Amino acid sequence: MKPHAISVGSCWKLRRIYADLRQQDVASRVGISSTRYSAIERSELEPTHLERQLIEALLPELPPSIPSGVEEPDTQNGMRPRSKGPRYEKEAS
């Protein structure tokens, strides 16, 4: 299954939440307004080269793990497998 691409702003949001930081924490440490940082996370504004460097240096990388128990879609038809509930047989007539 091919992974979906996410925007830089969305990636930074995930990394910020993982680090337990608020938008205003990141913004103040980088030296920009929280309004500007919020717009960058929403991909409404492009960060400057310096902002990009500072944000990348501040936010930790996400761990490369996938939670266990996550079902992958069925590759034959693109659907998730049905639950294995009880099956009922027709009574013989």
Backbone as CSV, one residue per row, in Angstrom:
resi,resn,N_x,N_y,N_z,CA_x,CA_y,CA_z,C_x,C_y,C_z
1,MET,0.838,-1.172,0.000,0.000,0.000,0.000,0.885,1.237,0.000
2,LYS,0.614,2.191,-0.871,1.410,3.395,-1.006,1.039,4.405,0.088
3,PRO,2.040,4.971,0.806,1.727,5.947,1.843,1.239,7.256,1.227
4,HIS,0.405,7.963,1.977,-0.105,9.241,1.517,0.854,10.348,1.936
5,ALA,1.081,11.306,1.051,1.950,12.429,1.367,1.175,13.440,2.207
6,ILE,1.843,13.974,3.229,1.221,15.027,4.021,2.055,16.282,3.898
7,SER,1.426,17.414,4.126,2.128,18.687,3.991,3.137,18.857,5.128
8,VAL,4.086,19.743,4.905,5.092,20.041,5.928,4.406,20.569,7.177
9,GLY,3.407,21.422,6.994,2.683,21.981,8.137,1.997,20.911,8.959
10,SER,1.388,19.929,8.294,0.730,18.833,9.010,1.750,17.980,9.752
11,CYS,2.885,17.758,9.140,3.954,17.001,9.782,4.454,17.747,11.018
12,TRP,4.645,19.049,10.903,5.081,19.844,12.049,4.035,19.808,13.157
13,LYS,2.761,19.816,12.786,1.707,19.756,13.803,1.805,18.442,14.582
14,LEU,1.977,17.327,13.871,2.121,16.033,14.539,3.339,16.019,15.459
15,ARG,4.439,16.545,14.978,5.665,16.579,15.770,5.508,17.499,16.979
16,ARG,4.798,18.620,16.809,4.561,19.558,17.912,3.710,18.899,18.990
17,ILE,2.652,18.215,18.586,1.780,17.534,19.543,2.546,16.427,20.261
18,TYR,3.350,15.676,19.508,4.177,14.622,20.092,5.106,15.199,21.164
19,ALA,5.614,16.419,20.941,6.519,17.071,21.890,5.770,17.780,23.014
20,ASP,4.421,17.709,22.985,3.581,18.356,23.994,3.823,19.866,24.043
21,LEU,3.896,20.465,22.855,4.073,21.914,22.740,2.822,22.540,22.151
22,ARG,2.546,23.768,22.559,1.450,24.536,21.966,1.993,25.325,20.775
23,GLN,1.087,25.775,19.921,1.517,26.584,18.782,2.256,27.821,19.272
24,GLN,1.764,28.447,20.341,2.418,29.658,20.839,3.799,29.355,21.410
25,ASP,4.026,28.141,21.928,5.360,27.761,22.406,6.349,27.731,21.241
26,VAL,5.939,27.055,20.157,6.811,26.965,18.979,7.059,28.354,18.405
27,ALA,5.989,29.118,18.250,6.102,30.451,17.661,7.051,31.343,18.462
28,SER,6.921,31.347,19.779,7.783,32.218,20.586,9.242,31.783,20.540
29,ARG,9.475,30.461,20.501,10.862,29.970,20.438,11.497,30.234,19.085
30,VAL,10.670,30.274,18.027,11.183,30.524,16.677,11.286,32.030,16.412
31,GLY,10.489,32.820,17.139,10.538,34.273,16.976,9.515,34.804,15.983
32,ILE,8.385,34.114,15.845,7.313,34.570,14.961,6.017,34.623,15.767
33,SER,4.995,35.233,15.200,3.707,35.301,15.893,3.018,33.941,15.853
34,SER,2.168,33.707,16.842,1.425,32.443,16.858,0.441,32.389,15.695
35,THR,-0.039,33.553,15.241,-0.926,33.611,14.077,-0.192,33.129,12.828
36,ARG,1.055,33.577,12.667,1.840,33.162,11.503,2.138,31.657,11.571
37,TYR,2.535,31.169,12.755,2.839,29.746,12.865,1.601,28.900,12.582
38,SER,0.464,29.334,13.075,-0.782,28.605,12.836,-1.081,28.524,11.336
39,ALA,-0.877,29.631,10.630,-1.106,29.653,9.180,-0.115,28.747,8.446
40,ILE,1.102,28.660,8.945,2.102,27.766,8.346,1.662,26.308,8.535
41,GLU,1.192,25.961,9.736,0.720,24.590,9.983,-0.455,24.226,9.081
42,ARG,-1.314,25.196,8.798,-2.482,24.946,7.936,-2.136,25.050,6.448
43,SER,-0.874,25.262,6.137,-0.379,25.399,4.755,-0.979,26.600,4.042
44,GLU,-1.338,27.618,4.796,-1.841,28.859,4.203,-0.696,29.814,3.885
45,LEU,0.421,29.678,4.593,1.623,30.473,4.351,2.819,29.550,4.230
46,GLU,3.763,29.921,3.400,5.015,29.183,3.274,6.024,29.761,4.270
47,PRO,6.712,28.912,5.015,7.728,29.429,5.932,8.947,29.929,5.163
48,THR,9.618,30.904,5.731,10.877,31.360,5.136,11.930,30.273,5.360
49,HIS,13.052,30.404,4.695,14.131,29.437,4.858,14.581,29.387,6.315
50,LEU,14.725,30.544,6.954,15.158,30.601,8.348,14.107,29.984,9.280
51,GLU,12.833,30.299,9.054,11.769,29.712,9.872,11.778,28.193,9.766
52,ARG,11.947,27.699,8.553,11.981,26.249,8.315,13.130,25.610,9.106
53,GLN,14.303,26.222,9.059,15.461,25.689,9.779,15.222,25.676,11.287
54,LEU,14.669,26.762,11.816,14.441,26.871,13.258,13.372,25.892,13.740
55,ILE,12.295,25.753,12.982,11.219,24.832,13.362,11.716,23.389,13.303
56,GLU,12.445,23.049,12.243,12.995,21.693,12.108,13.933,21.366,13.270
57,ALA,14.730,22.348,13.694,15.666,22.122,14.792,14.937,21.992,16.127
58,LEU,13.814,22.645,16.279,13.066,22.644,17.538,12.237,21.382,17.740
59,LEU,11.553,20.938,16.701,10.611,19.833,16.847,11.312,18.481,16.748
60,PRO,10.977,17.546,17.645,11.602,16.217,17.585,11.026,15.394,16.442
61,GLU,11.801,14.427,15.992,11.323,13.498,14.967,10.284,12.573,15.580
62,LEU,9.347,12.116,14.770,8.368,11.144,15.229,8.991,9.757,15.219
63,PRO,8.583,8.894,16.145,9.111,7.529,16.117,8.590,6.798,14.890
64,PRO,9.386,5.905,14.305,8.987,5.232,13.067,8.105,4.007,13.280
65,SER,7.331,3.954,14.353,6.531,2.766,14.628,5.086,2.945,14.197
66,ILE,4.443,1.818,13.906,3.021,1.791,13.586,2.356,1.046,14.720
67,PRO,1.265,1.588,15.275,0.616,0.901,16.393,0.200,-0.519,16.015
68,SER,0.351,-1.437,16.949,-0.052,-2.810,16.666,-1.562,-2.897,16.660
69,GLY,-2.079,-3.852,15.922,-3.515,-4.035,15.853,-4.181,-3.234,14.749
70,VAL,-3.420,-2.469,13.985,-3.992,-1.701,12.883,-4.187,-2.643,11.712
71,GLU,-5.406,-2.720,11.214,-5.699,-3.604,10.099,-5.333,-2.942,8.781
72,GLU,-4.702,-3.690,7.936,-4.425,-3.221,6.585,-5.606,-3.611,5.700
73,PRO,-5.964,-2.780,4.724,-7.068,-3.134,3.839,-6.778,-4.398,3.043
74,ASP,-7.844,-5.092,2.665,-7.724,-6.284,1.831,-7.229,-5.831,0.464
75,THR,-6.160,-6.429,-0.018,-5.571,-5.977,-1.274,-6.366,-6.401,-2.500
76,GLN,-7.226,-7.409,-2.366,-7.969,-7.863,-3.540,-9.050,-6.877,-3.951
77,ASN,-9.796,-6.356,-2.990,-10.899,-5.478,-3.374,-10.856,-4.108,-2.711
78,GLY,-9.794,-3.816,-1.971,-9.665,-2.513,-1.343,-10.552,-2.317,-0.123
79,MET,-11.202,-3.377,0.322,-12.095,-3.295,1.469,-11.439,-3.948,2.677
80,ARG,-11.847,-3.518,3.840,-11.373,-4.167,5.055,-12.073,-5.514,5.204
81,PRO,-11.391,-6.503,5.759,-12.043,-7.789,5.964,-13.225,-7.652,6.921
82,ARG,-14.250,-8.439,6.698,-15.410,-8.421,7.584,-15.040,-9.044,8.916
83,SER,-15.774,-8.639,9.949,-15.522,-9.230,11.256,-15.937,-10.699,11.228
84,LYS,-15.333,-11.458,12.069,-15.614,-12.888,12.103,-16.692,-13.169,13.143
85,GLY,-17.891,-12.707,12.882,-19.021,-12.924,13.773,-19.594,-14.308,13.558
86,PRO,-20.626,-14.661,14.332,-21.220,-15.988,14.188,-21.866,-16.157,12.822
87,ARG,-21.777,-17.359,12.297,-22.418,-17.664,11.008,-23.606,-18.572,11.269
88,TYR,-24.655,-18.289,10.568,-25.857,-19.088,10.740,-26.081,-19.912,9.480
89,GLU,-26.364,-21.160,9.675,-26.637,-22.046,8.538,-28.131,-22.161,8.354
90,LYS,-28.537,-22.315,7.101,-29.958,-22.510,6.820,-30.380,-23.877,7.340
91,GLU,-31.593,-23.908,7.862,-32.105,-25.202,8.315,-32.486,-26.032,7.104
92,ALA,-32.254,-27.319,7.183,-32.630,-28.219,6.079,-34.141,-28.325,6.012
93,SER,-34.716,-28.242,4.814,-36.172,-28.330,4.697,-36.646,-29.710,4.402
